[in-house]
Amino acid sequence: MAYLVPSEFVTKMVDAGESKIYMATRDVLIRSYMAGAILALAAVFAVKVSVQTGYPIIGAILFPVGFCMLYLLGFDLLTGVFVLTPLALIDKRPGVTLGGVLKNWGIVFVGNFLGALTVAFLMAIVFTFGFSTEPDKVGKVIAGIGVARTLGYAKYGAAGMLTLFVRGVLCNWMVSTGVVGAMISTSVSGKVIAMWMPIMLFFGMTFEHSVVNMFLFPSALLMGGDFSIMDYMIWNEIPTVLGNLVGGLSFTGLTLYTTHLKTAPKRTFD
């Protein structure tokens, strides 16, 4: 499980951010679509395991399997590009512009959403036997999650919005650490272990992940959740996206870049 020192994997982070900005639109869209779909399946799996066992911690322990799969296959999540692409801009890589970064974010958002939405519709068929019955137990639990994590925040007003935002910040602090974990080792086992730990933490703590939520809330609406699309956008997705951006870039991207790539002058002793 060969380990790369921080100065090495931070350079890889900047290189990865640059390559994603220059990637063809078709490739960005396909990779982000697949990432959203695989992460959505992992979320279904985690919820199902939690319902079956009665122990949500087991779902949290197993959820990272989807994250590891998608990153080993080279697919992209919005939470990951929030961290990597700005570093290429900050590092002044040739041709990298703010417009290029924002375009990448926009395409990845669309791709992730379409992938997650596809799985939401496919799982709705599974949960309802092709819309011929009421949702099964897992479908009903997902509907309840949708209500609790939209209207549940809304009832607290500004305090609920602040809590939602902070949960988004904390989420991508951990998720982006998982993204970096994929670069820490040159072996598959090393990458998986490094990714698994922070992803398990975020899911177990029920922090807010914008891409997981792209599945959960459309799925909850399909399962009869008593909230609206506007409730979902205002009281979850938008503040979660903003929190994910702030958390990943500030706590992971900039801290690693600043202290391992653009280090301060060494101290001298007289």
C-alpha positions as CSV (number, residue, x, y, z in Angstrom):
1,M,0.0,0.0,0.0
2,A,2.5,2.6,-1.2
3,Y,1.9,6.0,0.5
4,L,2.5,9.3,-1.2
5,V,3.7,12.1,1.1
6,P,1.5,15.2,1.2
7,S,3.6,17.3,-1.1
8,E,3.2,14.6,-3.7
9,F,-0.5,14.1,-3.5
10,V,-1.3,17.8,-3.3
11,T,0.5,18.2,-6.6
12,K,-1.7,15.5,-7.9
13,M,-4.8,17.4,-6.7
14,V,-3.8,20.5,-8.6
15,D,-3.0,18.4,-11.7
16,A,-6.4,16.6,-11.4
17,G,-8.2,20.0,-11.1
18,E,-6.5,21.3,-14.3
19,S,-7.3,18.1,-16.3
20,K,-10.9,18.3,-15.3
21,I,-11.3,21.8,-16.6
22,Y,-9.8,20.9,-20.0
23,M,-11.8,17.7,-20.3
24,A,-14.4,17.5,-23.2
25,T,-17.9,18.4,-22.2
26,R,-19.2,15.0,-23.3
27,D,-16.7,13.2,-21.0
28,V,-17.5,15.5,-18.0
29,L,-21.2,14.8,-18.5
30,I,-20.8,11.1,-18.8
31,R,-18.5,10.8,-15.9
32,S,-20.6,12.9,-13.6
33,Y,-23.8,11.1,-14.7
34,M,-22.3,7.7,-13.7
35,A,-21.0,9.2,-10.4
36,G,-24.4,10.4,-9.5
37,A,-26.0,7.1,-10.4
38,I,-23.5,4.9,-8.5
39,L,-23.7,7.1,-5.4
40,A,-27.5,7.0,-5.5
41,L,-27.4,3.2,-5.6
42,A,-25.0,3.2,-2.6
43,A,-27.5,5.5,-0.7
44,V,-30.4,3.1,-1.4
45,F,-28.2,0.2,-0.2
46,A,-27.3,2.0,3.0
47,V,-30.9,2.9,3.7
48,K,-32.1,-0.7,3.0
49,V,-29.4,-2.2,5.3
50,S,-30.3,0.3,8.0
51,V,-34.0,-0.6,7.7
52,Q,-33.3,-4.4,7.6
53,T,-31.0,-4.4,10.6
54,G,-32.4,-1.6,12.7
55,Y,-28.9,-0.2,13.1
56,P,-28.2,2.9,10.9
57,I,-24.5,2.6,11.8
58,I,-24.3,-0.5,9.6
59,G,-25.6,1.4,6.7
60,A,-23.0,4.1,7.3
61,I,-20.2,1.5,7.5
62,L,-21.2,0.0,4.1
63,F,-22.2,3.2,2.2
64,P,-18.6,4.1,1.2
65,V,-18.6,1.1,-1.2
66,G,-20.3,3.3,-3.8
67,F,-17.9,6.2,-3.3
68,C,-14.9,3.9,-3.7
69,M,-16.4,2.3,-6.9
70,L,-17.0,5.6,-8.6
71,Y,-13.6,7.1,-7.9
72,L,-11.8,4.0,-8.8
73,L,-13.6,4.1,-12.1
74,G,-12.6,7.8,-12.6
75,F,-16.0,9.4,-12.3
76,D,-16.7,12.8,-10.8
77,L,-18.8,14.2,-8.0
78,L,-19.7,17.9,-7.6
79,T,-18.3,17.7,-4.1
80,G,-14.9,16.6,-5.5
81,V,-14.6,19.2,-8.3
82,F,-15.5,21.9,-5.8
83,V,-12.1,21.2,-4.2
84,L,-9.9,20.2,-7.1
85,T,-10.6,22.7,-9.9
86,P,-10.2,25.9,-7.9
87,L,-6.7,24.8,-6.9
88,A,-5.7,24.8,-10.6
89,L,-7.0,28.4,-10.8
90,I,-5.2,29.5,-7.5
91,D,-2.0,27.8,-8.8
92,K,-2.2,29.9,-12.0
93,R,-2.1,26.9,-14.3
94,P,-1.9,28.1,-17.9
95,G,-5.3,28.7,-19.5
96,V,-7.3,28.0,-16.4
97,T,-9.9,30.7,-15.8
98,L,-12.8,31.3,-13.4
99,G,-15.2,30.8,-16.3
100,G,-13.7,27.3,-16.9
101,V,-14.0,26.4,-13.3
102,L,-17.7,27.5,-13.1
103,K,-18.5,25.7,-16.4
104,N,-17.0,22.5,-15.0
105,W,-19.1,22.8,-11.9
106,G,-22.3,23.4,-13.9
107,I,-21.8,20.4,-16.1
108,V,-20.9,18.1,-13.2
109,F,-24.0,19.4,-11.3
110,V,-26.2,18.5,-14.3
111,G,-24.6,15.1,-14.8
112,N,-24.8,14.2,-11.1
113,F,-28.4,15.2,-11.0
114,L,-29.4,13.3,-14.1
115,G,-27.6,10.2,-12.8
116,A,-29.2,10.4,-9.4
117,L,-32.6,11.1,-10.9
118,T,-32.4,8.0,-13.2
119,V,-31.8,5.8,-10.1
120,A,-34.6,7.5,-8.3
121,F,-37.0,6.5,-11.1
122,L,-35.6,3.0,-11.4
123,M,-35.8,2.4,-7.6
124,A,-39.3,3.8,-7.6
125,I,-40.3,0.9,-9.9
126,V,-38.6,-1.5,-7.5
127,F,-40.2,0.0,-4.4
128,T,-43.7,-0.1,-5.9
129,F,-43.7,-3.1,-8.3
130,G,-43.9,-0.9,-11.3
131,F,-46.2,1.7,-9.5
132,S,-48.8,-1.0,-8.9
133,T,-48.6,-1.0,-5.1
134,E,-47.9,1.3,-2.2
135,P,-44.1,1.9,-1.6
136,D,-42.4,-0.9,0.4
137,K,-40.8,-0.2,3.8
138,V,-37.6,1.2,2.4
139,G,-39.6,3.5,0.1
140,K,-41.7,4.8,3.0
141,V,-38.5,5.4,5.0
142,I,-37.0,7.5,2.2
143,A,-40.3,9.5,1.9
144,G,-39.9,10.2,5.7
145,I,-36.3,11.3,5.2
146,G,-37.4,13.8,2.5
147,V,-39.9,15.4,4.8
148,A,-37.6,15.5,7.9
149,R,-34.7,17.0,6.0
150,T,-36.7,19.8,4.3
151,L,-39.7,20.8,6.4
152,G,-37.7,19.7,9.5
153,Y,-35.2,22.5,8.8
154,A,-37.9,25.0,7.6
155,K,-39.7,25.0,10.9
156,Y,-36.7,26.5,12.6
157,G,-36.4,29.3,10.1
158,A,-33.0,31.0,10.0
159,A,-31.6,28.7,12.7
160,G,-32.7,25.7,10.5
161,M,-31.0,27.2,7.5
162,L,-27.8,27.8,9.4
163,T,-27.9,24.2,10.7
164,L,-28.4,22.9,7.1
165,F,-25.5,25.0,5.8
166,V,-23.2,23.8,8.6
167,R,-24.1,20.2,7.9
168,G,-23.2,20.8,4.3
169,V,-19.8,22.3,5.3
170,L,-19.0,19.4,7.6
171,C,-20.1,16.9,5.0
172,N,-17.7,18.0,2.3
173,W,-14.9,18.5,4.7
174,M,-15.1,14.7,5.1
175,V,-16.1,13.8,1.5
176,S,-13.3,15.9,0.0
177,T,-10.9,14.2,2.4
178,G,-12.1,11.0,0.8
179,V,-11.4,12.4,-2.6
180,V,-7.9,13.2,-1.6
181,G,-7.7,9.7,-0.1
182,A,-7.9,8.3,-3.6
183,M,-4.6,10.1,-4.4
184,I,-2.7,9.1,-1.2
185,S,-1.9,5.6,-2.2
186,T,-0.8,3.9,-5.5
187,S,-2.5,0.6,-4.6
188,V,-6.3,-0.2,-4.8
189,S,-6.4,-1.4,-1.2
190,G,-4.6,1.7,0.0
191,K,-7.0,4.0,-1.9
192,V,-10.1,2.2,-0.6
193,I,-9.0,2.4,3.0
194,A,-8.1,6.1,2.7
195,M,-11.5,6.8,1.1
196,W,-13.6,4.6,3.3
197,M,-12.9,6.3,6.7
198,P,-14.1,9.9,6.1
199,I,-17.0,8.8,3.9
200,M,-18.2,6.5,6.7
201,L,-17.9,9.4,9.1
202,F,-20.0,11.8,7.0
203,F,-22.8,9.3,6.4
204,G,-22.9,8.1,10.0
205,M,-23.2,11.7,11.2
206,T,-26.0,12.4,8.7
207,F,-24.3,15.4,7.2
208,E,-25.8,16.9,4.0
209,H,-24.3,15.8,0.7
210,S,-25.6,17.6,-2.4
211,V,-25.3,14.6,-4.7
212,V,-26.8,12.0,-2.3
213,N,-29.7,14.5,-1.8
214,M,-30.2,14.6,-5.6
215,F,-31.4,11.1,-5.2
216,L,-33.0,11.1,-1.8
217,F,-35.4,14.0,-2.4
218,P,-36.7,13.2,-5.9
219,S,-37.1,9.6,-4.6
220,A,-38.9,10.8,-1.5
221,L,-41.3,12.8,-3.7
222,L,-42.0,9.8,-5.9
223,M,-42.7,7.8,-2.7
224,G,-45.3,10.3,-1.6
225,G,-43.3,12.5,0.6
226,D,-45.4,15.5,1.8
227,F,-43.2,18.4,0.6
228,S,-42.7,20.3,-2.6
229,I,-39.9,20.7,-5.1
230,M,-39.4,24.2,-3.9
231,D,-39.1,22.9,-0.3
232,Y,-36.4,20.6,-1.6
233,M,-34.5,23.3,-3.4
234,I,-34.7,26.1,-0.8
235,W,-34.6,24.0,2.3
236,N,-32.0,21.5,1.2
237,E,-30.3,21.4,-2.2
238,I,-29.2,25.1,-2.6
239,P,-27.8,25.6,1.0
240,T,-26.3,22.1,0.9
241,V,-24.4,22.9,-2.3
242,L,-23.1,26.2,-0.8
243,G,-22.1,24.4,2.4
244,N,-20.3,21.7,0.4
245,L,-18.4,24.3,-1.6
246,V,-17.3,26.2,1.5
247,G,-16.4,23.1,3.6
248,G,-14.5,21.2,0.9
249,L,-12.5,24.2,-0.4
250,S,-11.7,25.8,2.9
251,F,-11.1,22.8,5.2
252,T,-9.5,20.5,2.7
253,G,-8.3,22.1,-0.6
254,L,-6.9,25.4,0.7
255,T,-5.4,24.0,3.9
256,L,-3.5,21.2,2.1
257,Y,-2.4,23.5,-0.8
258,T,-1.2,26.2,1.5
259,T,0.8,24.1,3.9
260,H,2.1,21.4,1.6
261,L,2.6,23.1,-1.8
262,K,2.9,26.8,-1.1
263,T,4.6,26.5,2.3
264,A,5.7,29.5,4.3
265,P,9.4,30.3,4.6
266,K,11.2,28.0,7.1
267,R,12.0,29.5,10.5
268,T,15.6,30.5,11.2
269,F,17.2,30.4,14.6
270,D,20.0,32.8,15.5
